[in-house]
Amino acid sequence: MSKYFDIIIFTAGNQCYADPILDYLDPDRCIQHRLYRESCTMVNNQMFVKDLRLLGRKLENVVLVDNAPHSYILQLANGIPILNYMRGKEDDQLVKVESYLMSLLTV
């Protein structure tokens, strides 16, 4: 996907937790940027929200694939919901979303 899109990880997790996982998942360094909990906005003192304006890109060119719909509440039109990761190597949610993302290239 990095041939066609900028891949930016925006997680509500702490950097010390997220980096080892991302390093393992991305040994070829296809992820261009990483944003962590400190980049999230706290709403109602209870949930972390990802404000896509922080990316410095035109919002019409940004999507957020996330398992927590409240994460993209500030830019609902940019959110693509995905199921929680649950099944190890059998989890195919990102594969399913790939064809949809590829269709966005022509939009």
N, CA, C and O atoms as a GROMACS GRO file, in nm:
protein
  428
    1MET      N    1   0.082  -0.119   0.000
    1MET     CA    2   0.000   0.000   0.000
    1MET      C    3   0.086   0.126   0.000
    1MET      O    4   0.042   0.231  -0.045
    2SER      N    5   0.209   0.116   0.049
    2SER     CA    6   0.294   0.234   0.057
    2SER      C    7   0.339   0.283  -0.081
    2SER      O    8   0.392   0.393  -0.093
    3LYS      N    9   0.318   0.201  -0.185
    3LYS     CA   10   0.347   0.247  -0.321
    3LYS      C   11   0.246   0.351  -0.366
    3LYS      O   12   0.275   0.433  -0.454
    4TYR      N   13   0.127   0.349  -0.305
    4TYR     CA   14   0.018   0.435  -0.348
    4TYR      C   15  -0.023   0.539  -0.245
    4TYR      O   16  -0.079   0.643  -0.281
    5PHE      N   17   0.005   0.513  -0.118
    5PHE     CA   18  -0.042   0.599  -0.010
    5PHE      C   19   0.071   0.628   0.088
    5PHE      O   20   0.164   0.548   0.103
    6ASP      N   21   0.062   0.742   0.155
    6ASP     CA   22   0.146   0.764   0.272
    6ASP      C   23   0.084   0.684   0.386
    6ASP      O   24  -0.035   0.696   0.412
    7ILE      N   25   0.164   0.605   0.451
    7ILE     CA   26   0.117   0.524   0.562
    7ILE      C   27   0.162   0.593   0.691
    7ILE      O   28   0.281   0.608   0.719
    8ILE      N   29   0.063   0.635   0.768
    8ILE     CA   30   0.089   0.703   0.894
    8ILE      C   31   0.014   0.626   1.002
    8ILE      O   32  -0.107   0.605   0.992
    9ILE      N   33   0.084   0.586   1.103
    9ILE     CA   34   0.021   0.519   1.216
    9ILE      C   35  -0.013   0.626   1.320
    9ILE      O   36   0.074   0.702   1.363
   10PHE      N   37  -0.139   0.630   1.358
   10PHE     CA   38  -0.186   0.725   1.459
   10PHE      C   39  -0.254   0.640   1.565
   10PHE      O   40  -0.369   0.598   1.549
   11THR      N   41  -0.184   0.617   1.672
   11THR     CA   42  -0.234   0.528   1.776
   11THR      C   43  -0.259   0.604   1.906
   11THR      O   44  -0.191   0.702   1.936
   12ALA      N   45  -0.357   0.559   1.981
   12ALA     CA   46  -0.381   0.613   2.114
   12ALA      C   47  -0.291   0.546   2.216
   12ALA      O   48  -0.297   0.576   2.336
   13GLY      N   49  -0.208   0.455   2.170
   13GLY     CA   50  -0.114   0.387   2.259
   13GLY      C   51   0.008   0.474   2.286
   13GLY      O   52   0.040   0.565   2.210
   14ASN      N   53   0.076   0.444   2.394
   14ASN     CA   54   0.199   0.514   2.427
   14ASN      C   55   0.311   0.469   2.335
   14ASN      O   56   0.312   0.355   2.289
   15GLN      N   57   0.406   0.557   2.309
   15GLN     CA   58   0.515   0.526   2.218
   15GLN      C   59   0.597   0.406   2.265
   15GLN      O   60   0.637   0.324   2.183
   16CYS      N   61   0.622   0.397   2.395
   16CYS     CA   62   0.703   0.285   2.446
   16CYS      C   63   0.634   0.151   2.423
   16CYS      O   64   0.701   0.048   2.414
   17TYR      N   65   0.503   0.150   2.414
   17TYR     CA   66   0.426   0.029   2.387
   17TYR      C   67   0.417   0.004   2.236
   17TYR      O   68   0.434  -0.109   2.190
   18ALA      N   69   0.390   0.110   2.160
   18ALA     CA   70   0.362   0.096   2.017
   18ALA      C   71   0.487   0.069   1.932
   18ALA      O   72   0.481  -0.011   1.839
   19ASP      N   73   0.596   0.134   1.962
   19ASP     CA   74   0.714   0.122   1.876
   19ASP      C   75   0.764  -0.021   1.858
   19ASP      O   76   0.791  -0.060   1.745
   20PRO      N   77   0.778  -0.100   1.963
   20PRO     CA   78   0.824  -0.238   1.940
   20PRO      C   79   0.730  -0.318   1.850
   20PRO      O   80   0.774  -0.399   1.769
   21ILE      N   81   0.600  -0.295   1.865
   21ILE     CA   82   0.503  -0.365   1.780
   21ILE      C   83   0.515  -0.319   1.636
   21ILE      O   84   0.518  -0.401   1.544
   22LEU      N   85   0.523  -0.189   1.616
   22LEU     CA   86   0.534  -0.135   1.480
   22LEU      C   87   0.666  -0.174   1.414
   22LEU      O   88   0.671  -0.202   1.294
   23ASP      N   89   0.773  -0.177   1.492
   23ASP     CA   90   0.902  -0.221   1.437
   23ASP      C   91   0.893  -0.365   1.389
   23ASP      O   92   0.951  -0.400   1.286
   24TYR      N   93   0.822  -0.449   1.463
   24TYR     CA   94   0.805  -0.589   1.425
   24TYR      C   95   0.717  -0.602   1.300
   24TYR      O   96   0.749  -0.678   1.209
   25LEU      N   97   0.607  -0.526   1.296
   25LEU     CA   98   0.514  -0.535   1.184
   25LEU      C   99   0.568  -0.471   1.056
   25LEU      O  100   0.523  -0.504   0.946
   26ASP      N  101   0.661  -0.380   1.069
   26ASP     CA  102   0.709  -0.303   0.955
   26ASP      C  103   0.862  -0.309   0.943
   26ASP      O  104   0.928  -0.206   0.955
   27PRO      N  105   0.917  -0.428   0.920
   27PRO     CA  106   1.063  -0.438   0.913
   27PRO      C  107   1.122  -0.364   0.793
   27PRO      O  108   1.240  -0.327   0.795
   28ASP      N  109   1.043  -0.343   0.687
   28ASP     CA  110   1.092  -0.273   0.568
   28ASP      C  111   1.072  -0.123   0.576
   28ASP      O  112   1.104  -0.050   0.481
   29ARG      N  113   1.020  -0.076   0.686
   29ARG     CA  114   1.000   0.067   0.711
   29ARG      C  115   0.913   0.135   0.605
   29ARG      O  116   0.952   0.235   0.545
   30CYS      N  117   0.796   0.078   0.585
   30CYS     CA  118   0.697   0.136   0.492
   30CYS      C  119   0.613   0.246   0.558
   30CYS      O  120   0.553   0.328   0.489
   31ILE      N  121   0.610   0.247   0.689
   31ILE     CA  122   0.536   0.350   0.762
   31ILE      C  123   0.617   0.480   0.756
   31ILE      O  124   0.733   0.483   0.798
   32GLN      N  125   0.554   0.587   0.703
   32GLN     CA  126   0.625   0.713   0.689
   32GLN      C  127   0.632   0.793   0.820
   32GLN      O  128   0.732   0.858   0.847
   33HIS      N  129   0.525   0.788   0.900
   33HIS     CA  130   0.519   0.865   1.024
   33HIS      C  131   0.444   0.786   1.130
   33HIS      O  132   0.363   0.698   1.099
   34ARG      N  133   0.474   0.818   1.255
   34ARG     CA  134   0.405   0.756   1.368
   34ARG      C  135   0.360   0.867   1.464
   34ARG      O  136   0.438   0.954   1.502
   35LEU      N  137   0.235   0.862   1.501
   35LEU     CA  138   0.180   0.952   1.602
   35LEU      C  139   0.125   0.868   1.716
   35LEU      O  140   0.069   0.761   1.693
   36TYR      N  141   0.142   0.917   1.838
   36TYR     CA  142   0.109   0.839   1.956
   36TYR      C  143   0.008   0.913   2.044
   36TYR      O  144  -0.046   1.017   2.005
   37ARG      N  145  -0.018   0.858   2.160
   37ARG     CA  146  -0.118   0.913   2.252
   37ARG      C  147  -0.102   1.063   2.275
   37ARG      O  148  -0.202   1.135   2.282
   38GLU      N  149   0.021   1.110   2.286
   38GLU     CA  150   0.040   1.254   2.315
   38GLU      C  151  -0.007   1.342   2.200
   38GLU      O  152  -0.024   1.463   2.218
   39SER      N  153  -0.028   1.285   2.082
   39SER     CA  154  -0.081   1.361   1.968
   39SER      C  155  -0.234   1.356   1.962
   39SER      O  156  -0.296   1.427   1.882
   40CYS      N  157  -0.295   1.274   2.046
   40CYS     CA  158  -0.441   1.265   2.050
   40CYS      C  159  -0.498   1.380   2.132
   40CYS      O  160  -0.430   1.443   2.212
   41THR      N  161  -0.626   1.404   2.109
   41THR     CA  162  -0.699   1.506   2.184
   41THR      C  163  -0.789   1.435   2.284
   41THR      O  164  -0.863   1.343   2.248
   42MET      N  165  -0.783   1.477   2.409
   42MET     CA  166  -0.869   1.419   2.511
   42MET      C  167  -1.005   1.489   2.506
   42MET      O  168  -1.012   1.612   2.513
   43VAL      N  169  -1.111   1.411   2.495
   43VAL     CA  170  -1.246   1.465   2.488
   43VAL      C  171  -1.324   1.419   2.612
   43VAL      O  172  -1.321   1.301   2.647
   44ASN      N  173  -1.390   1.510   2.674
   44ASN     CA  174  -1.472   1.481   2.793
   44ASN      C  175  -1.393   1.410   2.903
   44ASN      O  176  -1.450   1.335   2.982
   45ASN      N  177  -1.264   1.434   2.908
   45ASN     CA  178  -1.178   1.372   3.010
   45ASN      C  179  -1.186   1.220   3.013
   45ASN      O  180  -1.159   1.158   3.116
   46GLN      N  181  -1.224   1.158   2.900
   46GLN     CA  182  -1.238   1.012   2.904
   46GLN      C  183  -1.198   0.938   2.778
   46GLN      O  184  -1.175   0.818   2.784
   47MET      N  185  -1.189   1.006   2.663
   47MET     CA  186  -1.151   0.930   2.543
   47MET      C  187  -1.053   1.009   2.458
   47MET      O  188  -1.058   1.132   2.449
   48PHE      N  189  -0.962   0.934   2.396
   48PHE     CA  190  -0.863   0.992   2.308
   48PHE      C  191  -0.918   0.995   2.166
   48PHE      O  192  -0.966   0.894   2.115
   49VAL      N  193  -0.910   1.112   2.104
   49VAL     CA  194  -0.960   1.133   1.968
   49VAL      C  195  -0.843   1.172   1.880
   49VAL      O  196  -0.753   1.243   1.924
   50LYS      N  197  -0.845   1.125   1.757
   50LYS     CA  198  -0.737   1.153   1.662
   50LYS      C  199  -0.782   1.266   1.569
   50LYS      O  200  -0.868   1.246   1.484
   51ASP      N  201  -0.724   1.382   1.586
   51ASP     CA  202  -0.756   1.498   1.504
   51ASP      C  203  -0.666   1.495   1.381
   51ASP      O  204  -0.546   1.522   1.389
   52LEU      N  205  -0.725   1.462   1.268
   52LEU     CA  206  -0.648   1.443   1.145
   52LEU      C  207  -0.588   1.571   1.092
   52LEU      O  208  -0.501   1.566   1.004
   53ARG      N  209  -0.631   1.686   1.141
   53ARG     CA  210  -0.572   1.813   1.098
   53ARG      C  211  -0.424   1.821   1.139
   53ARG      O  212  -0.348   1.896   1.078
   54LEU      N  213  -0.384   1.744   1.240
   54LEU     CA  214  -0.244   1.743   1.284
   54LEU      C  215  -0.150   1.690   1.176
   54LEU      O  216  -0.029   1.714   1.181
   55LEU      N  217  -0.204   1.619   1.079
   55LEU     CA  218  -0.120   1.559   0.976
   55LEU      C  219  -0.067   1.660   0.876
   55LEU      O  220   0.028   1.632   0.803
   56GLY      N  221  -0.129   1.779   0.872
   56GLY     CA  222  -0.083   1.882   0.780
   56GLY      C  223  -0.112   1.852   0.635
   56GLY      O  224  -0.041   1.898   0.546
   57ARG      N  225  -0.216   1.774   0.610
   57ARG     CA  226  -0.254   1.738   0.474
   57ARG      C  227  -0.398   1.782   0.450
   57ARG      O  228  -0.473   1.805   0.545
   58LYS      N  229  -0.435   1.794   0.324
   58LYS     CA  230  -0.574   1.824   0.292
   58LYS      C  231  -0.660   1.708   0.339
   58LYS      O  232  -0.634   1.593   0.305
   59LEU      N  233  -0.763   1.739   0.417
   59LEU     CA  234  -0.845   1.633   0.475
   59LEU      C  235  -0.916   1.550   0.369
   59LEU      O  236  -0.948   1.433   0.393
   60GLU      N  237  -0.943   1.607   0.252
   60GLU     CA  238  -1.008   1.528   0.147
   60GLU      C  239  -0.916   1.419   0.094
   60GLU      O  240  -0.960   1.332   0.019
   61ASN      N  241  -0.788   1.424   0.131
   61ASN     CA  242  -0.692   1.322   0.088
   61ASN      C  243  -0.652   1.227   0.200
   61ASN      O  244  -0.557   1.150   0.186
   62VAL      N  245  -0.724   1.232   0.313
   62VAL     CA  246  -0.686   1.154   0.431
   62VAL      C  247  -0.801   1.062   0.471
   62VAL      O  248  -0.917   1.102   0.474
   63VAL      N  249  -0.766   0.937   0.502
   63VAL     CA  250  -0.861   0.844   0.564
   63VAL      C  251  -0.794   0.786   0.689
   63VAL      O  252  -0.672   0.774   0.697
   64LEU      N  253  -0.878   0.750   0.784
   64LEU     CA  254  -0.831   0.685   0.904
   64LEU      C  255  -0.902   0.552   0.918
   64LEU      O  256  -1.024   0.548   0.935
   65VAL      N  257  -0.826   0.444   0.909
   65VAL     CA  258  -0.881   0.310   0.929
   65VAL      C  259  -0.863   0.280   1.078
   65VAL      O  260  -0.751   0.276   1.128
   66ASP      N  261  -0.975   0.259   1.147
   66ASP     CA  262  -0.966   0.246   1.293
   66ASP      C  263  -1.077   0.156   1.345
   66ASP      O  264  -1.188   0.153   1.291
   67ASN      N  265  -1.045   0.082   1.450
   67ASN     CA  266  -1.143  -0.007   1.512
   67ASN      C  267  -1.228   0.064   1.618
   67ASN      O  268  -1.321   0.005   1.672
   68ALA      N  269  -1.196   0.189   1.647
   68ALA     CA  270  -1.270   0.266   1.748
   68ALA      C  271  -1.333   0.388   1.681
   68ALA      O  272  -1.264   0.488   1.662
   69PRO      N  273  -1.461   0.381   1.644
   69PRO     CA  274  -1.524   0.492   1.572
   69PRO      C  275  -1.514   0.627   1.642
   69PRO      O  276  -1.513   0.731   1.576
   70HIS      N  277  -1.507   0.628   1.775
   70HIS     CA  278  -1.493   0.757   1.843
   70HIS      C  279  -1.359   0.823   1.811
   70HIS      O  280  -1.343   0.943   1.830
   71SER      N  281  -1.262   0.746   1.763
   71SER     CA  282  -1.130   0.800   1.733
   71SER      C  283  -1.134   0.906   1.623
   71SER      O  284  -1.053   0.998   1.623
   72TYR      N  285  -1.228   0.894   1.532
   72TYR     CA  286  -1.236   0.990   1.422
   72TYR      C  287  -1.362   1.075   1.429
   72TYR      O  288  -1.414   1.120   1.326
   73ILE      N  289  -1.411   1.097   1.550
   73ILE     CA  290  -1.534   1.174   1.569
   73ILE      C  291  -1.520   1.319   1.518
   73ILE      O  292  -1.619   1.379   1.478
   74LEU      N  293  -1.400   1.373   1.519
   74LEU     CA  294  -1.379   1.510   1.471
   74LEU      C  295  -1.386   1.519   1.319
   74LEU      O  296  -1.412   1.627   1.265
   75GLN      N  297  -1.362   1.409   1.250
   75GLN     CA  298  -1.368   1.404   1.104
   75GLN      C  299  -1.436   1.273   1.063
   75GLN      O  300  -1.372   1.183   1.007
   76LEU      N  301  -1.565   1.263   1.091
   76LEU     CA  302  -1.639   1.140   1.064
   76LEU      C  303  -1.630   1.096   0.918
   76LEU      O  304  -1.622   0.976   0.890
   77ALA      N  305  -1.631   1.189   0.826
   77ALA     CA  306  -1.628   1.155   0.683
   77ALA      C  307  -1.496   1.089   0.642
   77ALA      O  308  -1.489   1.026   0.537
   78ASN      N  309  -1.394   1.102   0.724
   78ASN     CA  310  -1.264   1.045   0.691
   78ASN      C  311  -1.242   0.906   0.751
   78ASN      O  312  -1.141   0.842   0.722
   79GLY      N  313  -1.335   0.860   0.832
   79GLY     CA  314  -1.316   0.734   0.901
   79GLY      C  315  -1.361   0.613   0.822
   79GLY      O  316  -1.465   0.615   0.755
   80ILE      N  317  -1.282   0.509   0.830
   80ILE     CA  318  -1.318   0.378   0.774
   80ILE      C  319  -1.314   0.280   0.892
   80ILE      O  320  -1.206   0.246   0.941
   81PRO      N  321  -1.431   0.234   0.935
   81PRO     CA  322  -1.431   0.141   1.050
   81PRO      C  323  -1.378   0.004   1.010
   81PRO      O  324  -1.396  -0.043   0.898
   82ILE      N  325  -1.314  -0.058   1.106
   82ILE     CA  326  -1.260  -0.193   1.086
   82ILE      C  327  -1.283  -0.271   1.216
   82ILE      O  328  -1.286  -0.212   1.324
   83LEU      N  329  -1.298  -0.400   1.204
   83LEU     CA  330  -1.317  -0.483   1.324
   83LEU      C  331  -1.188  -0.492   1.404
   83LEU      O  332  -1.079  -0.473   1.350
   84ASN      N  333  -1.201  -0.520   1.532
   84ASN     CA  334  -1.085  -0.540   1.617
   84ASN      C  335  -0.999  -0.654   1.565
   84ASN      O  336  -1.050  -0.753   1.512
   85TYR      N  337  -0.869  -0.641   1.581
   85TYR     CA  338  -0.776  -0.748   1.549
   85TYR      C  339  -0.792  -0.856   1.655
   85TYR      O  340  -0.776  -0.830   1.774
   86MET      N  341  -0.822  -0.978   1.612
   86MET     CA  342  -0.853  -1.083   1.709
   86MET      C  343  -0.792  -1.220   1.679
   86MET      O  344  -0.772  -1.298   1.772
   87ARG      N  345  -0.763  -1.251   1.554
   87ARG     CA  346  -0.740  -1.391   1.521
   87ARG      C  347  -0.601  -1.424   1.471
   87ARG      O  348  -0.585  -1.520   1.395
   88GLY      N  349  -0.501  -1.350   1.510
   88GLY     CA  350  -0.367  -1.384   1.465
   88GLY      C  351  -0.354  -1.379   1.314
   88GLY      O  352  -0.405  -1.288   1.249
   89LYS      N  353  -0.284  -1.476   1.259
   89LYS     CA  354  -0.258  -1.478   1.114
   89LYS      C  355  -0.384  -1.496   1.031
   89LYS      O  356  -0.382  -1.471   0.910
   90GLU      N  357  -0.493  -1.540   1.093
   90GLU     CA  358  -0.618  -1.560   1.020
   90GLU      C  359  -0.698  -1.430   1.005
   90GLU      O  360  -0.795  -1.427   0.930
   91ASP      N  361  -0.658  -1.325   1.075
   91ASP     CA  362  -0.729  -1.198   1.067
   91ASP      C  363  -0.704  -1.135   0.930
   91ASP      O  364  -0.590  -1.110   0.892
   92ASP      N  365  -0.812  -1.111   0.856
   92ASP     CA  366  -0.798  -1.061   0.719
   92ASP      C  367  -0.866  -0.925   0.698
   92ASP      O  368  -0.896  -0.889   0.584
   93GLN      N  369  -0.890  -0.852   0.804
   93GLN     CA  370  -0.961  -0.724   0.792
   93GLN      C  371  -0.886  -0.624   0.705
   93GLN      O  372  -0.948  -0.557   0.622
   94LEU      N  373  -0.757  -0.613   0.721
   94LEU     CA  374  -0.682  -0.518   0.637
   94LEU      C  375  -0.681  -0.560   0.492
   94LEU      O  376  -0.680  -0.475   0.403
   95VAL      N  377  -0.679  -0.688   0.466
   95VAL     CA  378  -0.686  -0.736   0.328
   95VAL      C  379  -0.820  -0.698   0.266
   95VAL      O  380  -0.827  -0.659   0.150
   96LYS      N  381  -0.926  -0.710   0.345
   96LYS     CA  382  -1.059  -0.675   0.295
   96LYS      C  383  -1.071  -0.527   0.266
   96LYS      O  384  -1.139  -0.487   0.171
   97VAL      N  385  -1.007  -0.446   0.345
   97VAL     CA  386  -1.017  -0.302   0.325
   97VAL      C  387  -0.924  -0.254   0.212
   97VAL      O  388  -0.942  -0.143   0.160
   98GLU      N  389  -0.827  -0.336   0.175
   98GLU     CA  390  -0.731  -0.298   0.072
   98GLU      C  391  -0.798  -0.262  -0.061
   98GLU      O  392  -0.764  -0.161  -0.121
   99SER      N  393  -0.894  -0.343  -0.106
   99SER     CA  394  -0.956  -0.313  -0.236
   99SER      C  395  -1.035  -0.182  -0.230
   99SER      O  396  -1.039  -0.106  -0.328
  100TYR      N  397  -1.097  -0.156  -0.116
  100TYR     CA  398  -1.167  -0.029  -0.100
  100TYR      C  399  -1.069   0.088  -0.106
  100TYR      O  400  -1.095   0.188  -0.174
  101LEU      N  401  -0.958   0.076  -0.036
  101LEU     CA  402  -0.858   0.181  -0.039
  101LEU      C  403  -0.803   0.202  -0.180
  101LEU      O  404  -0.781   0.316  -0.222
  102MET      N  405  -0.781   0.095  -0.252
  102MET     CA  406  -0.730   0.108  -0.389
  102MET      C  407  -0.833   0.178  -0.478
  102MET      O  408  -0.794   0.251  -0.570
  103SER      N  409  -0.962   0.159  -0.452
  103SER     CA  410  -1.064   0.227  -0.531
  103SER      C  411  -1.062   0.378  -0.506
  103SER      O  412  -1.110   0.455  -0.589
  104LEU      N  413  -1.008   0.420  -0.393
  104LEU     CA  414  -1.001   0.562  -0.362
  104LEU      C  415  -0.898   0.636  -0.447
  104LEU      O  416  -0.902   0.758  -0.456
  105LEU      N  417  -0.808   0.562  -0.508
  105LEU     CA  418  -0.706   0.626  -0.593
  105LEU      C  419  -0.767   0.703  -0.708
  105LEU      O  420  -0.708   0.800  -0.756
  106THR      N  421  -0.883   0.663  -0.753
  106THR     CA  422  -0.945   0.729  -0.868
  106THR      C  423  -1.046   0.836  -0.826
  106THR      O  424  -1.111   0.896  -0.912
  107VAL      N  425  -1.059   0.860  -0.697
  107VAL     CA  426  -1.159   0.957  -0.648
  107VAL      C  427  -1.094   1.093  -0.632
  107VAL      O  428  -1.159   1.189  -0.592
   0.00000   0.00000   0.00000
